[in-house]
Amino acid sequence: MSQNPLPDTDPRPLPPEAPGPNECCGSGCPLCVLDLYADELARYRQALAAWKLRHPEATD
């Protein structure tokens, strides 16, 4: 009889999906997809750093 593994309660953060090459219209929108992506990427990097502190055994 095999046991089901418990779900990971602290999964590694996933990076945001980068915008496609044609998603920015280049017109200087106040909320450009590239700016939003940069914000998401910064939050991801902070979350990943905190996760790595909680999981020192993790490798890149």
DSSP file (Angstrom, degrees, kcal/mol; ACC not computed):
  #  RESIDUE AA STRUCTURE BP1 BP2  ACC     N-H-->O    O-->H-N    N-H-->O    O-->H-N    TCO  KAPPA ALPHA  PHI   PSI    X-CA   Y-CA   Z-CA
    1    1 A M              0   0    0      0, 0.0     2,-0.3     0, 0.0     0, 0.0   0.000 360.0 360.0 360.0 121.3    0.0    0.0    0.0
    2    2 A S        -     0   0    0      1,-0.0     2,-0.4     0, 0.0     0, 0.0  -0.692 360.0-133.1 -95.8 147.5    1.6    3.3   -1.1
    3    3 A Q        -     0   0    0     -2,-0.3     3,-0.0     3,-0.0    -1,-0.0  -0.760  19.2-118.8 -97.7 143.1    1.0    6.5    0.7
    4    4 A N        -     0   0    0     -2,-0.4     2,-0.1     1,-0.1    -1,-0.0  -0.639  34.0-116.1 -76.6 133.2    0.1    9.7   -1.1
    5    5 A P        -     0   0    0      0, 0.0    -1,-0.1     0, 0.0     3,-0.1  -0.394  32.3-106.7 -68.2 148.4    2.7   12.4   -0.4
    6    6 A L        -     0   0    0      1,-0.1     2,-0.1    -2,-0.1     3,-0.0  -0.462  39.9-101.0 -71.5 145.5    1.5   15.5    1.4
    7    7 A P        -     0   0    0      0, 0.0     2,-0.5     0, 0.0    -1,-0.1  -0.389  41.5-101.1 -66.5 146.7    1.1   18.6   -0.7
    8    8 A D        -     0   0    0      1,-0.2     0, 0.0    -3,-0.1     0, 0.0  -0.561  31.2-166.7 -70.7 118.8    3.9   21.1   -0.4
    9    9 A T  S    S+     0   0    0     -2,-0.5    -1,-0.2     1,-0.3    -3,-0.0   0.567  85.0  38.1 -85.3  -8.1    2.6   23.9    1.9
   10   10 A D  S    S-     0   0    0      3,-0.0    -1,-0.3    41,-0.0    -2,-0.0  -0.534  81.8-176.3-138.9  70.0    5.5   26.2    0.9
   11   11 A P        -     0   0    0      0, 0.0     3,-0.1     0, 0.0    40,-0.0  -0.292  37.1 -94.6 -70.5 154.0    6.1   25.8   -2.8
   12   12 A R        -     0   0    0      1,-0.1    36,-0.1    39,-0.0    35,-0.0  -0.438  49.3-105.5 -62.5 134.5    9.0   27.6   -4.5
   13   13 A P        -     0   0    0      0, 0.0    -1,-0.1     0, 0.0    31,-0.0  -0.319  31.6-132.4 -62.0 146.6    7.7   30.8   -6.1
   14   14 A L        -     0   0    0     -3,-0.1     3,-0.1     1,-0.0    34,-0.0  -0.820  20.7-113.0-101.6 140.5    7.3   30.8   -9.8
   15   15 A P        -     0   0    0      0, 0.0    26,-0.1     0, 0.0     2,-0.0  -0.346  37.5-102.3 -68.5 152.1    8.7   33.6  -12.0
   16   16 A P        -     0   0    0      0, 0.0     2,-0.4     0, 0.0    21,-0.0  -0.360  39.7-100.7 -69.8 155.6    6.2   35.8  -13.8
   17   17 A E        -     0   0    0     -3,-0.1     3,-0.1     1,-0.1    24,-0.0  -0.652  38.5-123.5 -78.4 127.5    5.6   35.3  -17.5
   18   18 A A        -     0   0    0     -2,-0.4    16,-0.1     1,-0.1    -1,-0.1  -0.408  30.5-103.2 -68.8 144.3    7.5   37.8  -19.5
   19   19 A P        -     0   0    0      0, 0.0    -1,-0.1     0, 0.0     5,-0.0  -0.342  41.4-104.2 -65.0 151.2    5.4   39.9  -21.9
   20   20 A G    >   -     0   0    0      1,-0.1     3,-1.6    -3,-0.1     4,-0.4  -0.230  33.5-101.0 -71.3 166.3    5.6   38.9  -25.6
   21   21 A P  T 3  S+     0   0    0      0, 0.0     3,-0.2     0, 0.0    -1,-0.1   0.716 121.8  42.1 -64.0 -20.8    7.7   40.9  -28.1
   22   22 A N  T 3  S+     0   0    0      1,-0.1    -2,-0.0     3,-0.0     0, 0.0   0.269  87.5  91.7-109.2  11.7    4.6   42.6  -29.4
   23   23 A E  S <  S+     0   0    0     -3,-1.6     2,-0.5     2,-0.0    10,-0.2   0.763  73.5  71.8 -80.5 -24.3    2.7   43.3  -26.2
   24   24 A C        -     0   0    0     -4,-0.4     8,-0.0    -3,-0.2    -1,-0.0  -0.809  64.6-162.7 -92.2 127.0    4.2   46.8  -25.6
   25   25 A C        -     0   0    0     -2,-0.5    -1,-0.1     1,-0.0    -2,-0.0   0.628  30.1-130.9 -85.3 -12.0    2.8   49.3  -28.1
   26   26 A G  S    S+     0   0    0      1,-0.1    -2,-0.1     3,-0.0    -1,-0.0   0.642  73.1 118.7  76.5  14.1    5.6   51.8  -27.5
   27   27 A S  S    S-     0   0    0      0, 0.0    -1,-0.1     0, 0.0    -3,-0.0   0.348  86.9-105.9 -97.6   8.2    3.3   54.7  -27.0
   28   28 A G        -     0   0    0      1,-0.1     4,-0.1     2,-0.0    -4,-0.0   0.848  46.7-169.9  77.4  34.3    4.3   55.5  -23.4
   29   29 A C    >   -     0   0    0      1,-0.1     3,-0.8     2,-0.1    -1,-0.1  -0.228  29.3-124.8 -55.7 145.1    1.2   54.1  -21.6
   30   30 A P  T 3  S+     0   0    0      0, 0.0     2,-0.3     0, 0.0    -1,-0.1   0.814 111.0  37.0 -64.2 -28.8    1.1   55.0  -17.9
   31   31 A L  T 3  S-     0   0    0      4,-0.0    -2,-0.1     5,-0.0     2,-0.0  -0.582  86.2-177.6-120.6  67.7    0.8   51.3  -17.1
   32   32 A C    <>  -     0   0    0     -3,-0.8     4,-2.4    -2,-0.3     3,-0.3  -0.355  34.7-125.6 -65.6 142.9    3.0   49.7  -19.7
   33   33 A V  H  > S+     0   0    0      1,-0.2     4,-2.2   -10,-0.2     5,-0.1   0.817 112.3  56.6 -59.9 -29.8    3.2   45.9  -19.7
   34   34 A L  H  > S+     0   0    0      2,-0.2     4,-2.1     1,-0.2    -1,-0.2   0.883 107.5  47.1 -70.4 -37.1    7.0   46.2  -19.4
   35   35 A D  H  > S+     0   0    0     -3,-0.3     4,-2.2     2,-0.2    -2,-0.2   0.916 112.7  49.4 -67.0 -43.5    6.6   48.3  -16.2
   36   36 A L  H  X S+     0   0    0     -4,-2.4     4,-2.4     1,-0.2    -2,-0.2   0.899 110.9  50.3 -62.8 -40.3    4.1   45.8  -14.8
   37   37 A Y  H  X S+     0   0    0     -4,-2.2     4,-2.8    -5,-0.2    -1,-0.2   0.911 108.2  52.5 -63.9 -42.3    6.4   42.9  -15.6
   38   38 A A  H  X S+     0   0    0     -4,-2.1     4,-2.1     2,-0.2    -2,-0.2   0.899 110.3  48.7 -61.1 -40.4    9.3   44.7  -13.9
   39   39 A D  H  X S+     0   0    0     -4,-2.2     4,-2.2     2,-0.2    -2,-0.2   0.927 112.7  47.1 -63.9 -45.3    7.2   45.1  -10.7
   40   40 A E  H  X S+     0   0    0     -4,-2.4     4,-2.5     1,-0.2    -2,-0.2   0.886 110.9  52.5 -62.8 -39.3    6.1   41.5  -10.8
   41   41 A L  H  X S+     0   0    0     -4,-2.8     4,-2.5     2,-0.2    -1,-0.2   0.889 108.2  50.3 -65.7 -39.6    9.7   40.4  -11.3
   42   42 A A  H  X S+     0   0    0     -4,-2.1     4,-2.0     2,-0.2    -2,-0.2   0.921 111.8  47.9 -63.8 -43.7   10.9   42.4   -8.3
   43   43 A R  H  X S+     0   0    0     -4,-2.2     4,-2.5     1,-0.2    -2,-0.2   0.900 111.5  51.4 -63.7 -40.2    8.2   40.9   -6.1
   44   44 A Y  H  X S+     0   0    0     -4,-2.5     4,-3.0     1,-0.2     5,-0.2   0.930 108.5  50.5 -61.7 -45.4    9.1   37.4   -7.4
   45   45 A R  H  X S+     0   0    0     -4,-2.5     4,-2.2     1,-0.2    -1,-0.2   0.884 111.8  47.9 -62.7 -38.1   12.8   38.0   -6.6
   46   46 A Q  H  X S+     0   0    0     -4,-2.0     4,-2.2     2,-0.2    -1,-0.2   0.927 113.5  47.3 -66.1 -44.7   11.9   39.1   -3.0
   47   47 A A  H  X S+     0   0    0     -4,-2.5     4,-2.4     1,-0.2    -2,-0.2   0.894 112.3  50.3 -64.0 -39.8    9.6   36.1   -2.6
   48   48 A L  H  X S+     0   0    0     -4,-3.0     4,-2.7     2,-0.2    -1,-0.2   0.904 109.2  50.8 -65.8 -41.4   12.3   33.7   -3.9
   49   49 A A  H  X S+     0   0    0     -4,-2.2     4,-1.5    -5,-0.2    -2,-0.2   0.918 112.6  46.4 -62.2 -42.9   14.9   35.2   -1.6
   50   50 A A  H  X S+     0   0    0     -4,-2.2     4,-1.4     2,-0.2    -2,-0.2   0.899 112.2  51.0 -65.8 -40.2   12.6   34.7    1.4
   51   51 A W  H  X S+     0   0    0     -4,-2.4     4,-1.3     1,-0.2    -2,-0.2   0.905 107.2  53.4 -63.5 -41.6   11.8   31.2    0.2
   52   52 A K  H  < S+     0   0    0     -4,-2.7    -1,-0.2     1,-0.2     6,-0.2   0.838 105.3  54.6 -64.6 -32.1   15.5   30.3   -0.1
   53   53 A L  H  < S+     0   0    0     -4,-1.5    -1,-0.2     1,-0.2    -2,-0.2   0.871 111.3  44.8 -66.4 -35.1   16.0   31.4    3.5
   54   54 A R  H  < S+     0   0    0     -4,-1.4    -2,-0.2     1,-0.2    -1,-0.2   0.684 122.0  39.4 -79.4 -18.0   13.3   29.0    4.6
   55   55 A H    ><  +     0   0    0     -4,-1.3     3,-2.0    -5,-0.1    -1,-0.2  -0.586  63.1 163.5-130.9  68.8   14.7   26.2    2.4
   56   56 A P  T 3  S+     0   0    0      0, 0.0    -1,-0.1     0, 0.0    -4,-0.1   0.704  74.4  64.5 -63.5 -17.6   18.5   26.4    2.6
   57   57 A E  T 3  S+     0   0    0     -3,-0.1    -5,-0.1     2,-0.1     2,-0.0   0.632  80.3 108.0 -78.7 -12.7   18.7   22.9    1.1
   58   58 A A    <   -     0   0    0     -3,-2.0     2,-0.3    -6,-0.2    -3,-0.0  -0.328  56.3-152.8 -69.2 145.5   17.3   24.0   -2.2
   59   59 A T              0   0    0      1,-0.0    -2,-0.1    -2,-0.0    -1,-0.0  -0.808 360.0 360.0-114.5 159.6   19.5   24.3   -5.2
   60   60 A D              0   0    0     -2,-0.3    -2,-0.0     0, 0.0    -1,-0.0   0.464 360.0 360.0 -78.9 360.0   19.1   26.6   -8.2
